Amino acid sequence: MASELRKELRRDPRLESEGLIRFEGDDFEIYSRIRDQSRYGLFVTTNYLLEEGTKLKVFLKDNDGNEAMTLARVVHATTPKAFEGEAVLGLGLEFIPNPQVFADAEAQEPAVAISG
C-alpha cells in the first residue's frame, strides 16, 4: 500500500539508453555505461559510488563518435537494484545547465575542484 502512495516526481521521462560515458573529478577518471537518460540527467552503472553533491565533468559520445563535455553533479548513489533481472550499482547524475553555477558552487564548496 505504501508503494501505491509513493509517486515518482520527474521533470522529464527517462529513456532507456546504452552507451559509454567517461566522467572525471579532481583525482579520478571513471568509464561506465549509461542505463537511462533524460534532458536533465542520466543514470550510469558503476561500482565507484561517489558522494551526493560531487561535481563532475561528463564526456558523452554521439553516434558519429564525436565527444562532448558537460557538467553534472551526483544526486544519488544506489545500493544494488534490479535492472533487467540483474543487480546493478550506479549513480544518478544531474546536468548542470549553466557553467557559471558550477563555478559559483566551486568557489563556495572546494570539496571537488574541477580543473579546466
C-alpha positions in Angstrom: 0.0 0.0 0.0 2.8 2.4 0.8 4.3 1.8 -2.6 1.0 2.8 -4.2 1.0 6.1 -2.4 4.6 6.8 -3.3 4.8 8.6 -6.6 8.0 9.4 -8.6 8.2 13.1 -9.4 10.2 13.7 -12.6 10.5 16.7 -14.7 11.1 14.6 -17.8 10.6 11.0 -18.7 13.6 8.7 -18.6 14.6 6.9 -21.9 16.4 3.7 -21.8 19.8 4.2 -23.3 23.0 2.3 -24.0 26.4 3.9 -24.4 29.7 4.5 -22.9 30.4 7.5 -20.7 33.5 8.9 -19.1 33.4 11.2 -16.1 36.1 13.0 -14.2 36.6 14.5 -10.8 39.6 16.2 -9.2 41.6 13.0 -8.8 39.8 10.3 -10.7 38.5 9.2 -14.1 35.8 6.6 -14.5 34.4 4.8 -17.6 31.0 3.4 -17.3 27.7 2.6 -19.1 24.6 4.7 -19.4 21.4 2.9 -18.4 18.8 5.7 -18.9 18.8 9.4 -19.6 16.6 12.5 -19.8 17.1 16.1 -20.7 18.1 16.7 -17.1 20.4 13.9 -16.3 21.2 10.2 -16.5 21.8 7.0 -14.6 25.1 5.2 -15.0 26.2 1.8 -13.8 29.4 1.8 -11.8 31.0 0.2 -8.8 32.5 3.5 -7.8 29.9 5.2 -5.7 30.6 8.9 -5.2 29.1 11.2 -2.5 26.0 13.1 -3.4 26.9 16.6 -4.5 30.2 15.5 -6.1 30.7 17.7 -9.2 31.9 16.1 -12.4 33.0 16.7 -16.0 31.0 14.2 -18.1 32.1 13.2 -21.6 29.5 11.7 -23.9 29.9 10.4 -27.5 27.3 10.7 -30.2 26.6 8.1 -32.9 29.4 9.6 -35.1 32.0 9.2 -32.3 32.1 13.0 -31.5 32.7 13.7 -27.9 31.0 16.5 -26.0 31.7 17.6 -22.4 29.0 18.8 -19.9 29.0 19.4 -16.2 27.0 17.3 -13.7 26.6 16.6 -10.0 25.8 13.3 -8.3 22.3 13.4 -7.0 22.1 9.8 -5.7 24.3 6.7 -5.4 22.4 3.5 -5.3 22.8 0.2 -3.5 22.2 -2.8 -5.8 18.9 -2.7 -7.5 17.3 -4.9 -10.2 17.7 -3.8 -13.8 16.6 -6.3 -16.4 16.9 -9.1 -14.0 20.4 -8.2 -12.7 21.6 -6.3 -9.7 23.4 -3.1 -10.6 25.1 -0.3 -8.7 25.0 3.2 -10.1 24.9 6.9 -9.9 22.2 9.4 -10.7 23.7 12.4 -12.3 22.0 15.8 -12.8 23.3 18.0 -15.6 24.4 21.5 -14.5 22.9 23.7 -17.2 24.9 26.9 -16.6 28.7 26.6 -16.2 28.7 29.8 -14.0 26.5 27.9 -11.5 29.3 25.3 -11.4 32.0 28.0 -10.9 30.0 29.7 -8.1 29.5 26.3 -6.3 33.2 25.6 -6.5 34.0 29.0 -5.0 31.8 28.2 -2.0 32.5 24.5 -1.7 36.0 23.3 -2.6 35.4 19.6 -1.9 35.9 18.6 -5.6 37.8 21.1 -7.7 37.5 20.6 -11.4 40.4 22.0 -13.4 39.8 23.1 -17.0 
